């Protein structure tokens, strides 16, 4: 689906994080569409997914 946006000239997408309830992810198709203001590095120690059947 992101290719369809990219092909129509969209510079990127912003969407909710699956791993953090207040988190936001951004995917840029054109690296010149934004300016980096800050960089942080993290070591991921654990990832846990919880799920339940909905159908």
Rosetta constraint file for C-alpha pairs under 8 A:
AtomPair CA 1 CA 5 HARMONIC 6.89 0.50
AtomPair CA 2 CA 6 HARMONIC 6.16 0.50
AtomPair CA 2 CA 13 HARMONIC 7.95 0.50
AtomPair CA 3 CA 7 HARMONIC 5.93 0.50
AtomPair CA 4 CA 8 HARMONIC 6.39 0.50
AtomPair CA 5 CA 9 HARMONIC 6.61 0.50
AtomPair CA 5 CA 10 HARMONIC 5.39 0.50
AtomPair CA 5 CA 12 HARMONIC 7.97 0.50
AtomPair CA 6 CA 10 HARMONIC 5.12 0.50
AtomPair CA 6 CA 11 HARMONIC 6.74 0.50
AtomPair CA 6 CA 12 HARMONIC 7.36 0.50
AtomPair CA 6 CA 29 HARMONIC 6.48 0.50
AtomPair CA 10 CA 29 HARMONIC 7.62 0.50
AtomPair CA 11 CA 28 HARMONIC 5.94 0.50
AtomPair CA 11 CA 29 HARMONIC 5.31 0.50
AtomPair CA 11 CA 30 HARMONIC 5.47 0.50
AtomPair CA 11 CA 33 HARMONIC 6.24 0.50
AtomPair CA 12 CA 26 HARMONIC 7.12 0.50
AtomPair CA 12 CA 27 HARMONIC 5.35 0.50
AtomPair CA 12 CA 28 HARMONIC 4.09 0.50
AtomPair CA 12 CA 29 HARMONIC 5.16 0.50
AtomPair CA 12 CA 30 HARMONIC 7.11 0.50
AtomPair CA 13 CA 26 HARMONIC 5.70 0.50
AtomPair CA 13 CA 27 HARMONIC 5.23 0.50
AtomPair CA 13 CA 28 HARMONIC 6.53 0.50
AtomPair CA 14 CA 24 HARMONIC 6.82 0.50
AtomPair CA 14 CA 25 HARMONIC 5.63 0.50
AtomPair CA 14 CA 26 HARMONIC 4.36 0.50
AtomPair CA 14 CA 27 HARMONIC 6.40 0.50
AtomPair CA 15 CA 24 HARMONIC 5.73 0.50
AtomPair CA 15 CA 25 HARMONIC 5.35 0.50
AtomPair CA 15 CA 26 HARMONIC 6.48 0.50
AtomPair CA 16 CA 21 HARMONIC 7.79 0.50
AtomPair CA 16 CA 22 HARMONIC 7.73 0.50
AtomPair CA 16 CA 23 HARMONIC 6.11 0.50
AtomPair CA 16 CA 24 HARMONIC 4.67 0.50
AtomPair CA 16 CA 25 HARMONIC 6.11 0.50
AtomPair CA 17 CA 21 HARMONIC 6.66 0.50
AtomPair CA 17 CA 22 HARMONIC 7.38 0.50
AtomPair CA 17 CA 23 HARMONIC 4.89 0.50
AtomPair CA 17 CA 24 HARMONIC 5.02 0.50
AtomPair CA 17 CA 25 HARMONIC 5.76 0.50
AtomPair CA 18 CA 23 HARMONIC 7.91 0.50
AtomPair CA 19 CA 23 HARMONIC 7.54 0.50
AtomPair CA 19 CA 47 HARMONIC 7.89 0.50
AtomPair CA 28 CA 33 HARMONIC 7.45 0.50
